[in-house]
Amino acid sequence: MTAPEEIQQFWDEDADIYDNSPSHHPQHPQEQAAWAAALRRLLPDPPASVLDAGAGTGFLSLLLAAQGYQVTALDVSARMLDRLRAKAHDRGLEVATVQAEATNPPAGPFDAVIERHLIWTLPDPPAALAAWRAAAPAGRLVLAEGSWGQASGIAGLQATARALAERVRPAEPGHHGHYSGQLTASLPYGRGLTPAQAVALVQASPWGPARLTRLRDVEWAILDGRGLLAELLGTHHRWAITAGS
């Protein structure tokens, strides 16, 4: 099985439980509102056309459609897109869907391309960025990412404490399993992406100069109402890279 085939199979099998994880599909209204506000800051105004690359079950796509954007959801997994379409139907929202690899987006042209937590799972991120630029030649790029790997200082201590807490109080799984070791090792960012790596990646692509923004309101909303322990443990840093017009 090739790497793209293994990736597609993994996410097809993941579709039924993917939304169990609050990092995949935030449930609290304040967190959804924080993400909606962040999207409006980062993107052109609606009704701009937006390609949501690696849309999964549609968290970003549905938030965007609810704000009046013209959304096309791109994902390699047919079952993930099935879930997205069902949710869009239930909410009375219009979202076009395209099943394809990230390096083969629809032609567009789009006013913006956005992704969330996708770069780590791409076999060839530079090729994907180049393809997205071709689909949005005069548009904007938004990478919504998080620092999931190793951290230093206070953030590192908090990450270690969160890992210990999760062993004591494990959450409902948001994945059915893990990538194989061979597949993870083959991915350029399979163990996480730092802001510095993301900036360098974008600036080496046809998108050119990159801008970095910390999504502190999203971080605050994730912790709001969860109690003192959650406040002490903190959460992964969320940030966005933007480029283009």
Beta strands, then each sheet from edge to edge (+ up, - down):
strand 1: 49-53
strand 2: 70-75
strand 3: 95-99
strand 4: 112-116
strand 5: 140-146
strand 6: 210-214
strand 7: 238-244
sheet 1: 3+ 2+ 1+ 4+ 5+ 7- 6+
end
